[in-house]
Amino acid sequence: MTETRGGADGRVDLALKKGGELFLVQCKHWRATRVGVNIVQKLAGVMAARSATGGFVLTSGVFTDEACAFAKGKNIELMDGKALLALTRGVNVPIKFFRDPLSILTTGAPYARNAKAGW
């Protein structure tokens, strides 16, 4: 797995390799409550350019009908908030990997960065 530092230039967030196959992952920010077809189309283009076997678009929100229709038959899996919740249900992750959502109440700044903890 490689974190790719995705950006506005069409790069993806993660590149996964297994058995000589490449899978690309695009994660959309929680503020993107509805992910449209353009995001899925961009991933398909990057997949073609990098000869990827498949791809994933993940969001805590939902996908538009157009995005779902475009992904069909293209080996692109769309995972919305409900799918992610189901996937992670029962998974225990050490608390140090999460930012304290109540930090805004104690520090006045949301998600104050903690350099020692790595976030």
C-alpha positions as CSV (number, residue, x, y, z in Angstrom):
1,M,0.0,0.0,0.0
2,T,1.3,3.4,-0.9
3,E,-0.2,6.7,0.3
4,T,0.0,9.0,-2.8
5,R,-0.8,12.4,-1.3
6,G,-3.7,12.8,-3.7
7,G,-4.4,16.3,-5.1
8,A,-6.4,18.3,-7.6
9,D,-4.2,16.9,-10.5
10,G,-6.1,13.6,-10.6
11,R,-3.8,11.6,-8.3
12,V,-5.4,9.1,-6.0
13,D,-5.1,8.7,-2.3
14,L,-3.9,5.1,-2.1
15,A,-2.3,2.7,-4.5
16,L,-2.7,-1.0,-3.5
17,K,-0.7,-3.8,-5.0
18,K,-1.4,-7.5,-4.6
19,G,-0.1,-10.3,-6.7
20,G,1.1,-7.9,-9.5
21,E,-2.3,-6.2,-9.7
22,L,-2.8,-2.5,-9.0
23,F,-5.9,-1.1,-7.3
24,L,-6.4,2.7,-6.8
25,V,-8.4,4.3,-4.0
26,Q,-9.9,7.7,-3.9
27,C,-11.3,9.0,-0.6
28,K,-13.7,11.9,-0.6
29,H,-13.8,14.3,2.4
30,W,-16.7,14.1,4.8
31,R,-18.0,17.4,3.6
32,A,-18.7,15.9,0.2
33,T,-22.1,14.6,1.2
34,R,-22.9,13.6,-2.5
35,V,-20.1,12.4,-4.7
36,G,-20.9,12.9,-8.4
37,V,-20.0,11.2,-11.6
38,N,-17.0,13.4,-12.3
39,I,-15.1,11.9,-9.4
40,V,-15.7,8.4,-10.6
41,Q,-14.8,9.4,-14.2
42,K,-11.5,10.9,-13.1
43,L,-10.6,7.7,-11.2
44,A,-11.4,5.7,-14.4
45,G,-9.1,7.9,-16.3
46,V,-6.3,7.5,-13.8
47,M,-6.9,3.7,-13.7
48,A,-6.5,3.6,-17.5
49,A,-3.4,5.7,-17.5
50,R,-1.8,3.6,-14.8
51,S,-3.1,0.2,-16.1
52,A,-4.8,-0.5,-12.8
53,T,-6.9,-3.6,-12.4
54,G,-9.6,-1.8,-10.4
55,G,-10.4,1.1,-8.2
56,F,-12.4,2.2,-5.2
57,V,-14.1,5.5,-4.3
58,L,-14.9,5.9,-0.6
59,T,-17.0,8.5,1.1
60,S,-18.9,9.0,4.3
61,G,-21.7,10.5,2.3
62,V,-23.6,9.0,-0.7
63,F,-23.1,8.7,-4.5
64,T,-25.3,10.2,-7.1
65,D,-27.3,7.9,-9.4
66,E,-25.1,9.0,-12.3
67,A,-21.9,8.0,-10.4
68,C,-23.3,4.6,-9.6
69,A,-24.4,4.0,-13.2
70,F,-21.0,5.1,-14.5
71,A,-19.1,2.7,-12.2
72,K,-21.1,-0.3,-13.3
73,G,-19.0,-2.7,-15.4
74,K,-15.7,-0.7,-14.9
75,N,-14.3,-2.6,-12.0
76,I,-14.8,0.5,-9.7
77,E,-16.4,-0.2,-6.4
78,L,-18.2,2.6,-4.7
79,M,-18.4,2.5,-0.9
80,D,-20.7,5.0,0.8
81,G,-21.0,5.9,4.5
82,K,-23.3,3.0,5.2
83,A,-21.0,0.5,3.5
84,L,-18.0,1.9,5.4
85,L,-19.8,1.6,8.7
86,A,-20.8,-2.0,8.0
87,L,-17.2,-2.8,6.9
88,T,-15.7,-1.3,10.1
89,R,-18.3,-2.5,12.6
90,G,-16.6,-4.5,15.2
91,V,-13.1,-3.4,14.3
92,N,-11.1,-2.1,17.3
93,V,-8.6,0.7,16.6
94,P,-6.4,2.2,19.3
95,I,-7.8,5.6,20.4
96,K,-4.5,7.3,19.5
97,F,-5.6,7.1,15.8
98,F,-8.6,9.3,16.3
99,R,-8.7,13.0,16.9
100,D,-10.8,14.1,19.8
101,P,-14.0,15.6,18.5
102,L,-14.5,17.4,21.7
103,S,-11.2,19.3,21.5
104,I,-13.0,22.3,20.2
105,L,-14.7,22.6,23.6
106,T,-11.4,22.4,25.5
107,T,-8.9,24.1,23.2
108,G,-11.1,26.5,21.2
109,A,-9.8,25.0,18.0
110,P,-11.2,21.9,16.2
111,Y,-8.9,19.0,16.0
112,A,-5.8,20.6,17.5
113,R,-2.7,19.0,15.9
114,N,-0.6,16.8,18.2
115,A,2.8,16.4,16.7
116,K,3.9,13.7,19.1
117,A,0.9,11.6,18.3
118,G,1.4,12.1,14.6
119,W,-1.7,14.1,13.8
